[in-house]
Amino acid sequence: MIIKRVLSLMVLLLAACQNVPEKLDKLIDCPEARSPMCTKIYRPVCGQDKEGKLKTYASDCTACANVDVVGYQEGACTGETK
């Protein structure tokens, strides 16, 4: 009975570890107060959302305007995940 509980706990811990997204190397965090409006400046950034998915945005402002984006890195994404 104890072995079964320990194994169940280990499986849960391993599953939790796999759900943590990896961050970009030089991730710049989005500010707490996000701008609802952005200029049309095109300076591409690679935004990372809460699930770890990467997407290229036109600028840091447009990336952080998306509430699911946690941060960005300058330049377009090289390995975007869909």
C-alpha positions as CSV (number, residue, x, y, z in Angstrom):
1,M,0.0,0.0,0.0
2,I,2.8,2.4,0.9
3,I,4.7,1.5,-2.3
4,K,1.6,2.3,-4.4
5,R,1.2,5.7,-2.8
6,V,4.9,6.5,-3.2
7,L,4.7,5.5,-6.9
8,S,1.6,7.6,-7.4
9,L,3.3,10.6,-5.8
10,M,6.4,10.1,-8.0
11,V,4.2,10.0,-11.2
12,L,2.4,13.2,-10.1
13,L,5.7,15.0,-9.5
14,L,7.2,13.9,-12.8
15,A,4.0,15.0,-14.6
16,A,4.2,18.4,-12.9
17,C,7.8,18.9,-13.9
18,Q,7.0,18.3,-17.6
19,N,4.3,21.0,-17.6
20,V,6.8,23.8,-16.7
21,P,7.7,25.6,-19.9
22,E,11.3,26.3,-20.8
23,K,12.1,30.0,-21.0
24,L,14.0,31.7,-23.8
25,D,17.6,32.4,-23.1
26,K,17.3,36.2,-22.7
27,L,13.6,36.5,-21.8
28,I,12.5,40.1,-21.0
29,D,9.4,40.0,-18.8
30,C,6.3,41.8,-19.8
31,P,5.3,44.7,-17.5
32,E,2.4,44.3,-15.0
33,A,0.6,47.2,-16.6
34,R,0.1,46.2,-20.3
35,S,-0.7,48.8,-22.9
36,P,-4.0,48.3,-24.7
37,M,-2.7,50.3,-27.7
38,C,0.6,50.0,-29.6
39,T,2.3,51.9,-32.4
40,K,2.8,50.3,-35.8
41,I,6.6,50.1,-35.3
42,Y,8.0,46.9,-36.8
43,R,10.7,45.6,-34.5
44,P,10.0,41.8,-34.3
45,V,10.3,40.0,-31.1
46,C,9.8,36.4,-30.1
47,G,7.1,36.1,-27.5
48,Q,6.6,33.2,-25.1
49,D,3.2,32.4,-23.6
50,K,2.3,30.7,-20.3
51,E,2.5,27.3,-22.0
52,G,5.9,27.9,-23.4
53,K,4.8,28.3,-27.0
54,L,6.8,30.8,-29.1
55,K,5.3,33.3,-31.6
56,T,6.8,36.2,-33.5
57,Y,5.1,39.5,-32.8
58,A,5.6,42.9,-34.6
59,S,7.0,44.5,-31.5
60,D,7.4,44.1,-27.8
61,C,4.3,46.2,-27.2
62,T,2.1,43.9,-29.4
63,A,3.6,40.8,-27.7
64,C,2.9,42.0,-24.2
65,A,-0.6,43.3,-25.2
66,N,-1.5,39.6,-25.4
67,V,-2.2,38.6,-21.7
68,D,-1.0,35.1,-22.3
69,V,2.5,36.3,-23.2
70,V,4.9,36.2,-20.2
71,G,7.9,37.7,-21.9
72,Y,9.8,38.2,-25.2
73,Q,13.2,38.2,-26.7
74,E,14.4,40.6,-29.4
75,G,14.3,39.2,-33.0
76,A,11.9,36.8,-34.7
77,C,11.4,33.3,-33.4
78,T,13.6,30.6,-35.0
79,G,11.7,27.6,-33.6
80,E,8.1,28.6,-33.4
81,T,5.8,26.1,-31.8
82,K,2.3,25.9,-33.0
